[in-house]
Amino acid sequence: MRLAAVLAAGSLTTAVFPPTAHAAASGTWSDTGSLATAREFHTASLLGNGEVLVAGGYNSSAVLTSAELYNPATGTWSRTGSLSTPRYAATSTTLADGRVLVAGGRNGYAGGEQTSTELYNPATGKWSPGASMAYPRAEDLAVRLGDGRVLVAGQRNVAVQGDATPTAEVYDPKQNRWTTTGPTGVSSGCCNPRGVLLPDGRVLTTLGTSSLWTAGGGGPTIFNPATQSWSRLPAAPVFLGDGPQISLLPSGNVLFAGGWESDGWSSTWPTNVVEELNPVTGTWTVRQSTNFTSFYTGQSLTTLADGRALASGGASATDNDEVYDPTTATWSIVGGQNRADATVTLLADGRVLTAGGIAYGSDSGVLGTAQIFQP
């Protein structure tokens, strides 16, 4: 049996969970058309017509400008207009008017964070310059707000591991203008922060390092677009590690899964801790751990159309992915796909597309393959 501390109604209690069970598979992965150019650390955006735009990235020899479109109906890729600036580890956001904003990223493998942005027009297949951000960013987060603006926050500096800019700014696509927000309230924007738009219009983020994810150090940050201000929620009762993945559940709770611990960047190891947070009350509940410690660098957590959450990819010794059912708070093992640093996109028909990346523990190099998950 497993004992876990649970923060409920402002008090710390202890809950007992049964051993993690290896449930039967509930979904499958299948191959689809391959990319024209193998790539990792690229961006992927779902367009209004159901296609997926992939742009930029890195392919072992160069930072890329090329972009491609995936057609889910035919399972094929086609080339489209290229970025004007090579970039990887950028963010991409589909705007309310159908255009795609690509912001920041790096133009060199060991640095070169950028302030520049570009806008893709699906009607013409071409890119145009967008307004530059106030701060250079890469490996940051981007979330489209309820009013159509875009929040970006955090930035990791390759030259100094873990040194990050805890700033944030908001893009107004109507004005093509960036505005900095109030202080985020964290001392570091590392590592690979994630953000989700809450039902009430606020944004929950994972800005901060492990020192901020322990009792007394503070927890997730909340951005309020109405006031342009930030606040903190309580820390998780069980240590999540750096870089946890998050996913918004139908209940309005946010699912936190995995992350990694380190001894100062010379050695790292993944965790399989899973917790749910009620962002309204700040209450945490410890859930069943994942079957595998596949929650590590380059993996993803995607809310499916039926409300479950798919944990896929990442640097792991196993090829198994898992699906979380919030109605039972349990994980089921599903067919796996060995790739890290890929993109994962929920398609309009409820399937999931993963593309590119790199095969963990393999000498096969950067991948040009793509796969489809059928829930």
PyMOL commands that set and color helices and strands:
alter all, ss='L'
color gray80, all
select helices_A, chain A and resi 210-212
alter helices_A, ss='H'
color red, helices_A
select strands_A, chain A and resi 2-8+11-17+28-32+43-46+52-55+67-71+76-80+91-94+100-103+106-108+111-113+117-121+126-130+141-144+150-153+168-172+177-180+195-197+203-205+221-224+229-232+245-248+254-257+260-262+268-270+274-278+283-286+299-303+309-313+321-325+330-334+343-346+352-355+370-374
alter strands_A, ss='S'
color yellow, strands_A
deselect
rebuild
show_as cartoon
